[in-house]
Amino acid sequence: MTFFLEKEKTGSTPYVLIDEEKKFMRIAGVSFHEGIVEFFEEINGWLEGYLASDFDAFTFECEMKYFNSSTAKLLLNMLLNMDDYASGDKKITVNWMTTQDNEIIIECGEDFQEEMSNLEFNIVIK
């Protein structure tokens, strides 16, 4: 059975969709909850297991409007983990989505992009 998780956004946590069958994960909204490490625990646990499995492709779509430094650290660690597993036979695509007026998110995406060497990292301006 493939893993499926959908968490609705709250005032301080993002929307999360993981659809293992479609090889897809999406995180969108804002993230500044005090217990954000616990919020991401199940997500990170699944991701680590999935990346270690025999997969051929995976897409991560991130469309954050705002996040705090704790979330930035979590996102960077997730991306670095993905980058570690991306190789010729495992294609990982990251679509970092934002709007032209969200300069902080664009800059953060550019900083994250510089840290990646194996995965395809696209900054998508909507």
GUGUMI-730308 format. One record per residue (C-alpha): residue number from 0; residue in three letters; x, z, y. Coordinates in nm, 3 decimals, decimal comma, m for minus. Layout:
NUM;ALA;X;Z;Y
...
This chain:
0;MET;0,000;0,000;0,000
1;THR;0,130;m0,089;0,343
2;PHE;0,146;0,164;0,625
3;PHE;m0,097;0,141;0,915
4;LEU;m0,113;0,379;1,212
5;GLU;m0,305;0,356;1,536
6;LYS;m0,290;0,630;1,798
7;GLU;m0,501;0,598;2,109
8;LYS;m0,330;0,669;2,440
9;THR;m0,391;0,990;2,628
10;GLY;m0,304;1,088;2,983
11;SER;0,054;1,164;2,877
12;THR;0,111;0,978;2,548
13;PRO;0,122;0,604;2,476
14;TYR;m0,092;0,385;2,257
15;VAL;0,082;0,321;1,926
16;LEU;0,006;0,059;1,665
17;ILE;0,206;0,015;1,347
18;ASP;0,090;m0,257;1,111
19;GLU;0,342;m0,282;0,829
20;GLU;0,156;m0,571;0,666
21;LYS;0,204;m0,777;0,984
22;LYS;0,560;m0,640;1,029
23;PHE;0,465;m0,524;1,378
24;MET;0,480;m0,216;1,599
25;ARG;0,348;m0,179;1,954
26;ILE;0,389;0,106;2,200
27;ALA;0,216;0,080;2,537
28;GLY;0,118;0,295;2,833
29;VAL;0,282;0,609;2,964
30;SER;0,484;0,877;2,792
31;PHE;0,570;1,210;2,948
32;HIS;0,413;1,467;2,715
33;GLU;0,608;1,792;2,672
34;GLY;0,590;1,755;2,292
35;ILE;0,694;1,392;2,284
36;VAL;0,951;1,449;2,008
37;GLU;0,674;1,574;1,780
38;PHE;0,449;1,286;1,889
39;PHE;0,712;1,033;1,778
40;GLU;0,808;1,217;1,456
41;GLU;0,575;1,022;1,225
42;ILE;0,661;0,695;1,401
43;ASN;1,035;0,749;1,364
44;GLY;0,995;0,860;1,003
45;TRP;0,808;0,542;0,914
46;LEU;1,051;0,323;1,110
47;GLU;1,357;0,466;0,936
48;GLY;1,201;0,405;0,595
49;TYR;1,088;0,055;0,687
50;LEU;1,426;m0,048;0,825
51;ALA;1,595;0,072;0,506
52;SER;1,354;m0,134;0,294
53;ASP;1,382;m0,497;0,193
54;PHE;1,211;m0,676;0,483
55;ASP;1,279;m1,014;0,638
56;ALA;1,133;m0,978;0,989
57;PHE;0,996;m0,716;1,224
58;THR;0,862;m0,729;1,580
59;PHE;0,854;m0,435;1,818
60;GLU;0,648;m0,480;2,132
61;CYS;0,701;m0,221;2,404
62;GLU;0,485;m0,230;2,717
63;MET;0,544;0,098;2,894
64;LYS;0,431;0,157;3,251
65;TYR;0,618;0,485;3,286
66;PHE;0,818;0,722;3,064
67;ASN;1,029;1,031;3,113
68;SER;1,391;1,084;3,012
69;SER;1,296;1,237;2,676
70;THR;1,099;0,925;2,588
71;ALA;1,383;0,703;2,712
72;LYS;1,618;0,877;2,471
73;LEU;1,372;0,835;2,184
74;LEU;1,318;0,466;2,264
75;LEU;1,692;0,402;2,289
76;ASN;1,752;0,572;1,955
77;MET;1,475;0,365;1,794
78;LEU;1,624;0,045;1,937
79;LEU;1,977;0,135;1,827
80;ASN;1,845;0,206;1,478
81;MET;1,673;m0,134;1,475
82;ASP;1,993;m0,298;1,600
83;ASP;2,191;m0,137;1,317
84;TYR;1,962;m0,299;1,058
85;ALA;1,926;m0,639;1,223
86;SER;2,134;m0,899;1,045
87;GLY;2,117;m1,257;0,925
88;ASP;1,856;m1,185;0,658
89;LYS;1,668;m0,921;0,862
90;LYS;1,538;m1,060;1,190
91;ILE;1,423;m0,797;1,440
92;THR;1,263;m0,903;1,766
93;VAL;1,199;m0,668;2,058
94;ASN;0,964;m0,778;2,333
95;TRP;1,009;m0,546;2,631
96;MET;0,700;m0,623;2,837
97;THR;0,633;m0,527;3,196
98;THR;0,517;m0,656;3,531
99;GLN;0,735;m0,797;3,810
100;ASP;0,664;m0,497;4,035
101;ASN;0,780;m0,236;3,781
102;GLU;1,149;m0,247;3,872
103;ILE;1,237;0,077;3,694
104;ILE;1,103;m0,048;3,359
105;ILE;1,275;m0,384;3,408
106;GLU;1,607;m0,211;3,481
107;CYS;1,565;0,019;3,184
108;GLY;1,495;m0,281;2,961
109;GLU;1,807;m0,454;3,094
110;ASP;2,013;m0,142;3,023
111;PHE;1,873;m0,118;2,670
112;GLN;1,929;m0,491;2,617
113;GLU;2,300;m0,449;2,699
114;GLU;2,333;m0,190;2,422
115;MET;2,200;m0,426;2,154
116;SER;2,418;m0,673;1,968
117;ASN;2,221;m0,782;1,661
118;LEU;1,852;m0,792;1,741
119;GLU;1,669;m1,037;1,963
120;PHE;1,577;m0,850;2,282
121;ASN;1,339;m1,029;2,519
122;ILE;1,237;m0,897;2,859
123;VAL;0,891;m1,041;2,917
124;ILE;0,757;m1,033;3,274
125;LYS;0,380;m1,066;3,278
